[in-house]
Amino acid sequence: MPKPFFYTFLLILLVQMQHILPAFAQQDFVLKGVIFQKQSDFRLANVQILNLKNKLIVGTDYTGAFSIKATLGDTLKITKKDYADNYYVIESQRDAVIQLSQNIQLNEVRIVGQSKKQELDEAMRQYRGQGSFYNGKPPVLAAIASPITGLYELFGKTPGQARRFQAFSKTETEQISIDKRFNKDIVKQNTDLTDAQIEVFMDTFRPSYDQILLWNEYDLIHYIKASAKQLKDGKAPPPLKKLY
């Protein structure tokens, strides 16, 4: 091939490549990702992801996972009720890991529960302040230093009342811990149960304190979804009798 023709061909090829390469660079792909609650392993369901460029909207499933059509450089807007909005710029085709921060409003729920616990603790301190409570276990020196008081603590009526209150306080504190994680809000977020069904669900499938201690947030969501299906299929056991 004569050199003039070769250079002309090469120039045309370079011009064409300038148009082709950007097209490949901007090619659409499916971005996959997962949304977590910030500073925890709690995966968030029902999170809305909006691609601000192509206007596509998707939501996360109960495991917090999502997939959305995008191109490099697109920006995603991530929103969920009771959480602060977040923005994510797509810089690669790798799976995205995104975190959302809770709004201050959610912390108020914890404060209410904590206030109740503080009230119980204060009542226990008042028992101790009256000199009539040793958590049910008066020290031996108390009986030696003051025999009458020591015997009263061991066999008197007030220590029995204090011990019963201590048991009540322990039960109430455990129930507060359960309510913080297993409540109507989280059931509504992860099921399509009606309000009437949720009332039944809360009594029938209320987990124990030991279960709540063992479960992470993913375990809890899985339990709620599986139990809701059981309720809707008519396979729910009768509600347990409340002991508190």
Secondary structure, DSSP 4 states (H G I P E B T S, - for coil): --HHHHHHHHHHHHHHHHHHHHHHHT--EEEEEEEEETTS--BPSS-EEEETTT--EEE--TTSEEEEEE-TT-EEEEE-TTB--EEEE--SSSPEEEEEPBPHHHHHHHHHHHHHHHHHHHHHHHHHHTT--STT---HHHHHH-HHHHHHHHHSHHHHHHHHHHHHHHHHHHHHHHHHHSSHHHHHHH----HHHHHHHHHHSPPPHHHHHH--HHHHHHHHHHHHHHHHTT-PPPPPPP--
